[in-house]
């Protein structure tokens, strides 16, 4: 469902200066809210995240109509939540960041360890749709689906210039992933890819 039936939130500010008390108008402020939100972007923008973007449930990130890049810093963490859609975003050149204190909801912020530098890390989450995005050249994986995540669709994305592309379950001994259900459909696996197509 993503942010269906929620209000539209417009990202007007591409900064990410305060990861504990993000400013209204920033992407971080929108994704941590408790209510369903359909998040759009006022204009073309490059967003360099200072620390991982920890999302809250029932959000749609909709990059249609704007040229939106999340690049050069941290990237997206979908952890123990549900109903997320990420559509039409360029996500590339993500770095490993942390440790740091990061806000995850309006009521909670906490200590986070060092990240792997994935473009999108889906961890213990369900009902996720990653569609029509561009992924390239991150520190670790481009789309990692692990730790009991299920009901995930990865479709119509363009992957290029990267080593570890897509991970579905981190280790054979992770029995929590035994019943994982992921749909991988209509993606373009482009030039410069090496492994995990998917693993």
N, C-alpha and C positions, 0 to 999 in steps of 0.2 A: 504493500500500500504506500510505502514512503510517506510523504506528507499530505496525502490525499485528504481533502476536506479541511485541511488546515489553512491558515491565512498565508498570504504571500509575504515573504521577507526578502527585501532587496539589499544585496551587498553593495554598499556605496564606498567603502573604505578598504583598500587592499593591504593595510598595515596589519601587523601582528605583534605589536610592541609589548603587550602585557598578557601573558598566558594564564594568569590567575584571575585578573579582573579585566576581561576583554571589553572593548568599547562597543556600544551599539553601532550597527552599520558594518562591522567586520564579519567575516565569515565565521570566525571562532565564536563570536557572540551568538550567531544564529544556530549553529549546530549543537550547542550545549543546552538549548532551551528544552523544557519538559513537554511543551505542546507540539502537535504536528505542525510542520512548516514546509512550504514549498519555496525553496531558496533559489532566487535568480540573481543576476548580476546587472548592475546599472549600465555598465559599459565594458569594453575590453579591459582586461587587467591581468597583471602578473602578481601572484600572491606568493611571497616567500615566507613560509611558516617557520617561526622561531623554534617551536617544539611540536611534537606530534599533535595532530588535530583529533581530539577524542570526541566522537560523535555521540549524540543521544538518540533514542529510538524515534521512529516516525518522522524521518527527514528525507526530502528529495533535494539533491543538488542538481540544478538544471542549468547547464551552460549554453543552451540553445539561444541563438540571437547575439551572443557575445563570444569573443575569442578569449577564453579564460585559461590561464596556465597556473598550475600549482607546481612550483619548481624551485630548485636551488636551496632548499632547506628541508624541513621535516615534511611528512605527508600524512595520509589518513589512517586512523585506527578505528576499527569497528569492533568493539569488545563488549561481550555480554549484553547485546542489545538486539533489536529486531526492526524490520520494516524500514530498510534504507534503500534508496535509489541514487546512484551516481551516474549522471548522463551528460555527455557532451563536454567533458573537461579534458584538458591536456595535463597529464601528470608525468613529470620527468625530472631527471637529475636530482632525485631525493637523496638526502644525506642521513647518516646515523646521527641522532641527537640525544641529549640527556646525559646523565640523569638531571631531572628537573621536577619542580612542583608545577602541576598543570590542572586547570579546572576541567571537570567532566560534566557537571550539571550546575544549575544556579545555586544549589545547596552544598556542593562538594568539590573540593580540590584536594589533591594528594600527591605524594611522591611517586615519580615514575623513574624506572631504571633506564639504561641506555637502550635506544631502539635499534632495530636491525637496519633500518633505512629502506623498508618496503614502500612501494607506491601506495598500495592498499593492503592492510593487514586485517583479515576477518577472523576473529578469535572468539569462539564460544557464542556465535551469533546465528540468527536464522532470518529467513525471508529477506534476502539481499539481492538486489539486481544491479549489476555493473554493466552498463550498456553504452555503446557509441562513444567510447573514450579513446584517447591516444596515450600510450604508455611507452616510456623509453628510458634507458640509462640510469637506473637507480642503484643504490649501494648494495641491496640484497635482492629480494624478489619483487616482481611487478604486482602479482595478485597472489597472496598467500592465504589459503583457507584452511584453518586448523582448529584444534581443540574443541571438537564436537559441533562445529558449525555445520549447518545443513540448510536445505531449501535455498541454495545460492544459484543464481544464473549469471553467467559471464558471456555476453553476446555482443556481436557487431563491433568489437574493439579492434584497434590497430596496434600491434606490438612490433617494436623494432629496436635494434641496437642494444641488446642486453644479454646477459649470461643466464641467470636463473629466472625463467619467465613466470611459470605458474605452478604453485605447490598445492596439492589437494591432500591434506593430512601430512603432518611433519615426519612421523616415524612409524614403522610397522607395529611397534609395541604400543602405540597410542590407541588402545581399544575403544576409547571414547569416539574415535572417528570411524568405527566399524560400519555404522549405518548412515554415514554421510551421503547426502544426495546433492550433486552439483550438475548443472547443465552448462556445457561449453558449446556454443553454437555460433556459426557465421562470423567467427573472428578472422582477422587477417594476421597471419604470422609472417612478418616481413623480413627484410634483410638484417643480418648481423645478430641473429639469435643463436644461442648455443645449446641450451638444455632446458629441461622441464617444460615440455610443449604439449600437454602438461605432464608433471610427475604426480 
